[in-house]
């Protein structure tokens, strides 16, 4: 059985240097959804930074939205609060 990988496009709206740009990450959290907050490494120095998931895509590694050997991993998932 071939298991699909979860990939998430993350935006870092609080960082003026990269606001408006989406970065693709591999995500080990099966419950990741658009709007959830994540902590992920950003930039050459891989500083951990909070960002927002803008897109979730399930795909095989050969069909990943970014080359798998270059992609970074989400470190923490913080679920978005549901509206009452």
Secondary structure, DSSP 8 states (H G I E B T S, - for coil): ----EEEEEEE-TT-TTTTT-EEEEEE--TT--TT-EEEEEETTTTEEEEEEEEEEEEE-GGG-SS-TTT-EEEEEEE------
